[in-house]
Structure formats: structure tokens, C-alpha cells
């Protein structure tokens, strides 16, 4: 079993207790799972900065991460993670672990993402790299093995990326997978098996699955259209045709533009300077465009011609498109318009059951308390706003009453003065 990269020492009885429980869980899981990387930031403080390397590539464009559980959480210690802290910035950070190969083994990549700022445009995905990555020069140009996770931008882009590198070229999944956008913490899991199948899970529920060769364009197609066979000449695949009984009206043809005979030659028009004056052209209100006969269903329609298929001579199977050598670095390389995303509970293992249990014991135990805290905060904020609003209207009401009484006193005084004058 490869060594797991885990958090450093604790601080306080609660952290020591949690650390002991998780250590015990790791020992029990070790009997059946290889844990290549595991990061939960349970040690708090600045210990995580010894395990994670900040990129220095174009540092002026990079934002900084901070360790926090956010504004609302299920557990103040267990929910701490790396949070983006500056708007409209790139972010690049990575952590190294002992190199391994997933050849002949299942590869499971898992982590949690919390867009508590309800992100409008930005990435929430992770990347997996080989051991030769220069971590201090990590950027969008760095070659990666796997890119996985949510990406949100506007109303159009709300998807989960699954991109695998094959022969130095990235291949994105062809299936659309929608990500979560509600502002709570969610668990994302990618499973790649030696039989070339994959599975994407969100919150420990399957969101997509299939065969790598079928759903990503790694290889040429197995079958192609037979070039020796051509569609029969009498094959009619037109769904609709022109109605032969439809005749163009006699008054249809009208020019698109006509002369505006109501226009008058300007008084200062000089033919020798401006040329001979003529009526300007205007859009013809009677113009109806090019005539087209109406369409009717084609009585001879035979459907789409089924082009016979043959084996593609350029196709050659590759039973190792799922595997990578010297997997050694996990990183965040993203752009965010509105910062505030928290990344936590990173895990790389070869055991699907271990990953599912780990997800249930981390995200699964804190997701409900997190929502409860957020709902409670929202209700408290609404109550504060209600009190402020009531005070505002109460003050306005008192002010109007005071002004009304003053106005009444003024009227009484003016009336008394008039009586005295009389």
C-alpha cells in the first residue's frame, strides 16, 4: 500500500480526538485500500502550507487561498478547507505525494466543493499531474493527466468536466453532466476502472457512467461508412417537396426598391459639384421577396438511407487508455470571477467502497448541519432586516405625527393672531 499524504498535528482536545478517529479509520481501511493521497486540513493553522505549494507563475494575476470553514458549516474543524479569497483572479496550488501507476487497478479521485458565494463564473475542478510537474510554475499551460470537477459560468455553463489525457492530447467526455449550483458542499467522485469503464458520482449517487472508448474520442471509430457503396439514385430522402399545384400569383413580382417621387431637389444642390440630381430610392412596400411554392409531404419519401458499415482499417484497440504512470500531484488551477469556493476532503485511492465510506463519514455527516446553520442564519438575517425596517417606518410615522401636530399648533396660532387683529 502506498503511503497516504495526510494532515499534520492537531491543536486542542477536539482536534486530537477527531485525528485519532480518522487515524483509526485509515488503519482499518488500509487492510483493503491503497490510499495514495488524503487531505482534510484537520491540523488547522498554517501546517497545510508545508504540504501545498503555491504557483509563482505570473504571480501578480494569482489570488490567495485561506483555510476556513466558511460562513456556515456542519463542523467548524472538519469543514475547514482551502477557500479562494479574491475576486477576478487565477488560482494555482498543488500538493505532491508518492508516485504510483493505476495500471491494472481502479483509480478513484474524490473531493468536496462548496460554492458558498453562489458562484456566477469560475472553476471548481481539480487536476492530476505526473511527478515531473514544476509546481512553482503551475499554470493553465501545464500538461495534466486528468481534469475533473464542476465548472460554472452564466446560465449556459453548469457542467462537470471529465477530461483525460491520451497521447499528449486532452479528450473531454461527450456526455453532458450537470453540476450542483445551490451554494452547499457537494461530493464529487470520478472512478476509472481497468476494464476501461468509468463512473461519475455526485453526493455518492451515480450521475454518469459508461465506456471510456465510447464516451471520449480517444480512438478512431470502430466502424465507418463503406466507401464502395453509394446511395441508390432513386432513393428519395426529402421529407417535404414543392407543391406542384401551387402557382405564383401574377402580381407577385415587385422590385425591392423604388424611386421616391415625392422627394424634391435641394435648393443648394449644385449639379457641377454633386452631379445630376435624381430621386432617392426607398423600400417598396409592395415587395414580398422571392416567391417560394408551399411545401407538402413527399409521397415518395423513404427515410434516411442506411449507409452500410465496414470495419475501420485505421482502428486499432488500446486497452491501456485508462492508465497513467507516475501519478504524483493533485492541483487546483482555476479562474474565478467571484471568490469564496471551499475545497476539502481530497482523496485518491484504488478502492471504490473506501471512497464511498470516506465520503459518508466526512461530507455525509456534516451536510445536514451545514444546511441547518445556513437556514438559521438566513432566518436571523431576515429577522434583523425586519426589525430595522420596522424601526425605520416607526421613526417615519413618529416624524409625520410630530410634523402634523406642529402644523396644527401653527394654524391655531395664526387663527388667534387674526382674531386679535380683528
C-alpha positions as CSV (number, residue, x, y, z in Angstrom):
1,X,0.0,0.0,0.0
2,X,1.3,3.4,-0.9
3,X,1.7,6.0,1.9
4,X,-1.2,8.4,2.3
5,X,-0.4,12.1,2.5
6,X,-2.4,13.4,5.4
7,X,-2.7,16.4,7.7
8,X,-0.2,17.4,10.3
9,X,-0.5,17.6,14.2
10,X,-3.6,18.8,15.9
11,X,-4.4,21.6,18.3
12,X,-6.9,21.0,21.2
13,X,-8.7,18.0,22.6
14,X,-11.4,18.1,19.9
15,X,-8.9,18.0,17.1
16,X,-6.8,15.3,18.7
17,X,-10.0,13.2,19.2
18,X,-11.0,13.7,15.5
19,X,-7.5,13.0,14.4
20,X,-7.4,9.7,16.4
21,X,-10.8,8.6,14.9
22,X,-9.7,9.3,11.4
23,X,-6.3,7.6,12.0
24,X,-8.1,4.6,13.3
25,X,-10.4,4.6,10.2
26,X,-7.3,4.9,8.0
27,X,-5.8,1.8,9.7
28,X,-8.9,-0.2,9.2
29,X,-9.3,0.9,5.6
30,X,-5.6,0.1,4.9
31,X,-6.4,-3.6,5.0
32,X,-8.4,-3.3,1.8
33,X,-7.5,0.0,0.2
34,X,-4.4,1.8,-1.1
35,X,-4.8,5.5,-0.1
36,X,-2.4,7.5,-2.3
37,X,-3.5,10.9,-1.1
38,X,-5.8,12.1,1.6
39,X,-6.2,15.7,2.8
40,X,-8.7,17.1,5.3
41,X,-6.8,20.1,6.8
42,X,-7.6,18.8,10.3
43,X,-4.4,20.2,11.8
44,X,-5.6,23.8,11.2
45,X,-3.2,26.7,11.4
46,X,-0.5,27.0,8.8
47,X,0.5,23.4,8.6
48,X,-1.2,22.9,5.3
49,X,1.2,25.4,3.6
50,X,4.0,22.9,4.1
51,X,2.1,20.3,2.1
52,X,0.7,22.6,-0.6
53,X,2.9,24.6,-3.0
54,X,1.7,28.0,-4.4
55,X,2.5,28.6,-8.0
56,X,4.7,31.6,-8.8
57,X,3.8,31.8,-12.5
58,X,2.6,35.3,-13.2
59,X,2.1,35.9,-9.5
60,X,0.5,39.3,-10.0
61,X,-2.5,37.6,-11.5
62,X,-2.9,34.9,-8.8
63,X,-5.3,35.0,-5.9
64,X,-4.6,33.6,-2.4
65,X,-6.2,30.7,-0.6
66,X,-7.2,30.8,3.1
67,X,-8.1,28.0,5.4
68,X,-11.6,28.3,6.7
69,X,-14.9,26.5,7.2
70,X,-16.8,29.5,5.6
71,X,-19.8,31.5,6.8
72,X,-21.9,28.4,7.5
73,X,-20.7,24.8,8.1
74,X,-21.6,21.5,9.7
75,X,-18.5,21.3,11.9
76,X,-16.0,24.2,12.5
77,X,-13.0,21.9,12.4
78,X,-13.9,19.1,9.9
79,X,-15.3,21.5,7.4
80,X,-12.2,23.7,7.1
81,X,-10.8,23.8,3.6
82,X,-8.9,25.9,1.0
83,X,-11.1,28.9,0.1
84,X,-10.5,31.3,-2.8
85,X,-10.4,34.8,-1.3
86,X,-10.0,37.4,-4.1
87,X,-12.4,38.2,-6.9
88,X,-11.4,38.1,-10.6
89,X,-8.2,36.1,-10.0
90,X,-6.4,33.0,-11.2
91,X,-5.6,30.3,-8.6
92,X,-2.8,27.8,-8.8
93,X,-1.8,25.5,-5.9
94,X,-0.7,21.8,-5.7
95,X,0.3,19.0,-3.4
96,X,2.7,16.2,-4.1
97,X,2.6,12.5,-3.0
98,X,4.5,9.3,-3.6
99,X,4.3,8.4,-7.4
100,X,2.2,5.5,-8.4
101,X,0.6,3.9,-11.5
102,X,-3.0,2.9,-11.8
103,X,-2.3,0.2,-14.4
104,X,-4.3,-2.9,-13.6
105,X,-6.1,-1.1,-10.8
106,X,-9.1,1.1,-10.2
107,X,-8.4,4.8,-9.8
108,X,-10.8,6.9,-7.6
109,X,-10.4,10.7,-7.3
110,X,-12.7,12.4,-4.9
111,X,-13.1,15.8,-3.1
112,X,-15.7,18.3,-1.9
113,X,-16.6,21.7,-3.4
114,X,-18.6,24.4,-1.7
115,X,-19.6,27.4,-3.7
116,X,-21.0,29.3,-0.7
117,X,-20.8,32.6,-2.7
118,X,-23.2,31.0,-5.2
119,X,-20.6,31.4,-7.9
120,X,-21.5,33.2,-11.2
121,X,-18.5,32.3,-13.2
122,X,-15.5,30.2,-12.2
123,X,-13.9,26.7,-12.0
124,X,-14.3,24.2,-9.2
125,X,-12.4,21.4,-10.7
126,X,-9.1,19.7,-9.8
127,X,-6.2,18.4,-12.0
128,X,-4.0,15.3,-11.6
129,X,-0.4,15.6,-12.8
130,X,2.7,13.4,-13.2
131,X,5.7,13.6,-11.0
132,X,7.7,15.9,-13.4
133,X,5.4,18.9,-12.9
134,X,7.2,22.0,-11.8
135,X,4.8,23.0,-9.0
136,X,6.0,26.6,-8.8
137,X,5.3,27.1,-12.5
138,X,1.8,25.5,-12.4
139,X,-0.5,27.3,-14.9
140,X,-3.2,26.6,-17.4
141,X,-0.5,25.5,-19.9
142,X,0.8,22.7,-17.6
143,X,0.1,19.3,-19.1
144,X,-2.2,17.2,-16.9
145,X,-3.4,13.6,-16.8
146,X,-6.9,14.2,-15.6
147,X,-9.2,17.2,-15.1
148,X,-12.3,16.6,-13.1
149,X,-15.0,18.6,-11.4
150,X,-17.6,21.4,-11.7
151,X,-17.4,24.5,-13.9
152,X,-19.9,27.3,-13.8
153,X,-20.3,30.4,-16.0
154,X,-23.6,32.2,-16.5
155,X,-26.7,30.3,-17.4
156,X,-25.2,28.2,-20.1
157,X,-22.2,26.5,-18.4
158,X,-23.1,24.4,-15.4
159,X,-21.3,21.2,-16.1
160,X,-18.9,18.6,-14.6
161,X,-15.6,18.2,-16.6
162,X,-14.1,14.8,-17.2
163,X,-11.0,15.3,-19.4
164,X,-8.4,12.6,-19.8
165,X,-5.0,13.0,-21.5
166,X,-4.2,10.5,-24.2
167,X,-1.0,10.7,-26.3
168,X,-0.5,14.3,-25.0
169,X,-3.9,15.4,-26.1
170,X,-6.8,16.2,-23.8
171,X,-10.1,14.4,-24.5
172,X,-13.3,15.7,-22.9
173,X,-16.3,13.5,-22.2
174,X,-19.1,13.8,-24.7
175,X,-21.9,13.2,-22.2
176,X,-23.3,16.4,-20.5
177,X,-23.1,16.1,-16.7
178,X,-24.8,18.9,-14.7
179,X,-23.1,20.1,-11.5
180,X,-24.7,21.3,-8.3
181,X,-25.3,25.1,-8.0
182,X,-27.1,25.6,-4.7
183,X,-24.2,27.0,-2.6
184,X,-23.8,24.0,-0.3
185,X,-20.9,21.5,0.0
186,X,-21.1,18.6,-2.6
187,X,-19.0,15.5,-3.0
188,X,-17.6,14.8,-6.5
189,X,-16.1,11.3,-7.3
190,X,-14.5,10.0,-10.5
191,X,-13.9,6.3,-10.8
192,X,-11.8,4.8,-13.7
193,X,-11.6,1.0,-13.9
194,X,-9.1,-1.3,-15.7
195,X,-11.9,-2.6,-17.9
196,X,-12.0,0.9,-19.4
197,X,-15.3,1.8,-17.8
198,X,-15.9,4.9,-15.7
199,X,-18.4,6.4,-13.3
200,X,-19.0,9.9,-12.1
201,X,-20.8,10.3,-8.7
202,X,-22.2,13.4,-7.1
203,X,-23.0,13.2,-3.4
204,X,-22.3,9.4,-3.7
205,X,-25.0,9.0,-6.3
206,X,-24.2,8.0,-9.9
207,X,-24.5,11.0,-12.3
208,X,-22.9,9.3,-15.4
209,X,-21.2,6.1,-16.4
210,X,-20.1,4.3,-19.5
211,X,-17.1,3.1,-21.5
212,X,-14.1,5.4,-22.0
213,X,-13.6,4.5,-25.6
214,X,-17.3,5.2,-26.4
215,X,-17.7,8.4,-24.5
216,X,-14.4,10.1,-25.2
217,X,-12.8,10.3,-28.6
218,X,-9.5,8.6,-27.8
219,X,-9.5,6.3,-30.9
220,X,-10.9,6.4,-34.4
221,X,-14.3,4.8,-34.8
222,X,-14.5,1.0,-35.0
223,X,-16.9,1.2,-38.0
224,X,-17.0,3.6,-40.9
225,X,-19.3,4.0,-44.0
226,X,-18.4,1.6,-46.7
227,X,-16.8,3.9,-49.4
228,X,-17.6,1.2,-52.1
229,X,-21.3,1.6,-51.6
230,X,-23.2,4.6,-52.8
231,X,-26.8,5.7,-52.2
232,X,-29.2,4.5,-55.0
233,X,-30.1,7.2,-57.4
234,X,-33.8,6.5,-56.9
235,X,-33.6,6.8,-53.1
236,X,-35.7,9.9,-52.2
237,X,-34.8,11.2,-48.7
238,X,-36.6,14.5,-49.0
239,X,-39.2,14.8,-46.2
240,X,-41.1,17.6,-48.0
241,X,-41.2,18.8,-51.6
242,X,-42.6,21.8,-53.5
243,X,-46.3,21.6,-54.2
244,X,-46.6,21.2,-58.0
245,X,-50.1,22.7,-57.9
246,X,-49.0,25.9,-56.2
247,X,-48.7,28.7,-58.8
248,X,-47.0,32.1,-58.3
249,X,-49.6,35.0,-58.3
250,X,-49.4,37.3,-61.3
251,X,-48.9,40.4,-59.1
252,X,-46.1,38.8,-57.0
253,X,-43.1,40.3,-58.8
254,X,-42.4,43.8,-57.5
255,X,-38.9,45.5,-57.2
256,X,-37.4,45.6,-53.8
257,X,-36.6,49.4,-54.1
258,X,-38.5,52.2,-55.9
259,X,-37.8,55.9,-56.5
260,X,-39.2,58.3,-54.0
261,X,-41.0,60.7,-56.4
262,X,-42.2,62.8,-53.5
263,X,-38.7,64.0,-52.8
264,X,-37.6,67.4,-54.1
265,X,-34.3,68.6,-55.3
266,X,-32.5,70.6,-52.5
267,X,-32.2,74.3,-53.3
268,X,-28.4,74.3,-52.7
269,X,-27.8,71.3,-55.0
270,X,-25.0,72.1,-57.5
271,X,-25.0,69.7,-60.5
272,X,-21.4,70.6,-61.4
273,X,-20.2,69.7,-57.9
274,X,-22.7,67.0,-56.7
275,X,-23.6,65.5,-60.1
276,X,-27.0,65.3,-61.7
277,X,-29.7,65.0,-59.0
278,X,-32.1,62.1,-59.1
279,X,-34.9,60.8,-57.0
280,X,-33.6,58.7,-54.0
281,X,-34.5,55.0,-53.7
282,X,-36.8,53.8,-50.9
283,X,-38.0,50.3,-49.8
284,X,-41.0,49.2,-51.9
285,X,-43.9,48.5,-49.5
286,X,-45.4,46.0,-52.1
287,X,-42.2,43.9,-52.3
288,X,-42.8,40.4,-51.0
289,X,-39.4,38.8,-51.6
290,X,-38.6,35.8,-53.8
291,X,-41.6,33.6,-54.4
292,X,-41.4,30.1,-53.0
293,X,-44.0,27.4,-53.6
294,X,-45.6,25.9,-50.4
295,X,-44.2,22.7,-49.1
296,X,-46.1,19.4,-48.9
297,X,-45.2,15.9,-47.5
298,X,-43.2,13.9,-50.0
299,X,-45.2,10.9,-51.1
300,X,-42.0,9.1,-52.2
301,X,-40.1,9.7,-49.0
302,X,-38.1,6.6,-48.0
303,X,-36.4,7.8,-44.9
304,X,-32.6,8.3,-44.3
305,X,-30.6,5.9,-46.4
306,X,-28.7,3.4,-44.1
307,X,-25.2,3.6,-45.4
308,X,-23.6,0.1,-44.9
309,X,-20.7,0.0,-42.4
310,X,-17.4,-1.8,-42.5
311,X,-14.6,-2.2,-40.1
312,X,-12.3,0.8,-39.9
313,X,-8.9,-0.2,-41.2
314,X,-7.4,2.7,-39.2
315,X,-8.9,1.5,-35.9
316,X,-6.6,-0.3,-33.5
317,X,-7.7,-1.1,-30.0
318,X,-5.8,0.2,-27.0
319,X,-6.6,-1.5,-23.7
320,X,-4.5,0.9,-21.6
321,X,-6.2,4.3,-22.3
322,X,-7.3,4.3,-18.7
323,X,-3.8,4.0,-17.2
324,X,-1.2,6.6,-16.2
325,X,2.3,6.3,-14.9
326,X,3.9,8.4,-12.1
327,X,0.7,9.9,-10.8
328,X,2.1,12.2,-8.1
329,X,0.5,15.6,-7.9
330,X,-3.0,17.0,-7.3
331,X,-3.7,20.6,-8.0
332,X,-6.1,23.5,-8.3
333,X,-5.7,25.6,-11.5
334,X,-8.8,27.7,-11.9
335,X,-10.2,31.2,-12.6
336,X,-13.0,32.8,-10.5
337,X,-14.9,36.0,-11.0
338,X,-16.5,35.9,-7.6
339,X,-14.3,34.2,-5.0
340,X,-15.5,32.1,-2.0
341,X,-15.3,28.4,-3.1
342,X,-14.0,26.0,-0.5
343,X,-12.2,22.7,-1.5
344,X,-11.8,19.9,1.1
345,X,-11.8,16.2,1.7
346,X,-9.3,15.3,-1.1
347,X,-8.9,11.6,-1.6
348,X,-7.1,9.4,-4.2
349,X,-7.4,5.7,-3.7
350,X,-7.9,2.4,-5.6
351,X,-11.0,1.3,-3.6
352,X,-14.5,2.4,-4.6
353,X,-16.0,1.2,-1.3
354,X,-13.4,3.0,0.8
355,X,-14.1,6.3,-1.1
356,X,-17.8,6.0,-0.6
357,X,-17.4,5.3,3.1
358,X,-14.9,8.2,3.4
359,X,-17.5,10.5,1.7
360,X,-20.2,9.3,4.0
361,X,-18.0,9.9,7.1
362,X,-16.9,13.4,6.0
363,X,-19.4,15.2,3.8
364,X,-22.2,12.8,4.7
365,X,-22.0,13.7,8.4
366,X,-21.8,17.5,8.1
367,X,-24.0,18.3,5.1
368,X,-27.3,18.4,7.1
369,X,-25.9,20.5,9.9
370,X,-24.4,22.8,7.3
371,X,-27.8,23.4,5.7
372,X,-29.5,23.9,9.1
373,X,-26.9,26.5,10.0
374,X,-27.4,28.3,6.7
375,X,-31.2,28.3,7.1
376,X,-30.9,29.6,10.7
377,X,-28.5,32.4,9.6
378,X,-30.9,33.3,6.8
379,X,-33.8,33.5,9.1
380,X,-31.8,35.5,11.7
381,X,-30.8,37.9,8.9
382,X,-34.4,38.3,7.7
383,X,-35.4,39.0,11.3
384,X,-32.8,41.7,11.7
385,X,-33.9,43.2,8.4
386,X,-37.5,43.1,9.5
387,X,-36.6,44.8,12.8
388,X,-34.6,47.5,11.0
389,X,-37.4,48.1,8.6
390,X,-40.0,48.3,11.4
391,X,-37.8,50.9,13.2
392,X,-37.4,52.9,10.0
393,X,-41.2,53.1,9.4
394,X,-41.8,53.7,13.1
395,X,-39.5,56.7,13.1
396,X,-41.1,58.0,9.9
397,X,-44.5,57.6,11.5
398,X,-43.4,59.5,14.6
399,X,-41.8,62.2,12.5
400,X,-45.0,62.7,10.5
401,X,-47.1,62.8,13.7
402,X,-44.8,65.4,15.1
403,X,-44.9,67.5,11.9
404,X,-48.7,67.2,11.9
405,X,-49.0,68.4,15.5
406,X,-46.7,71.3,14.8
407,X,-48.7,72.2,11.7
408,X,-51.9,72.2,13.8
409,X,-50.3,74.4,16.5
410,X,-49.2,76.8,13.8
411,X,-52.7,77.0,12.4
412,X,-54.2,77.7,15.9
413,X,-51.7,80.4,16.5
414,X,-52.3,82.1,13.1
415,X,-56.1,81.9,13.8
416,X,-55.6,83.6,17.2
417,X,-53.5,86.4,15.7
418,X,-56.1,87.1,13.1
419,X,-58.9,87.3,15.8
420,X,-56.8,89.8,17.8
421,X,-56.2,91.8,14.7
422,X,-60.0,91.9,14.0
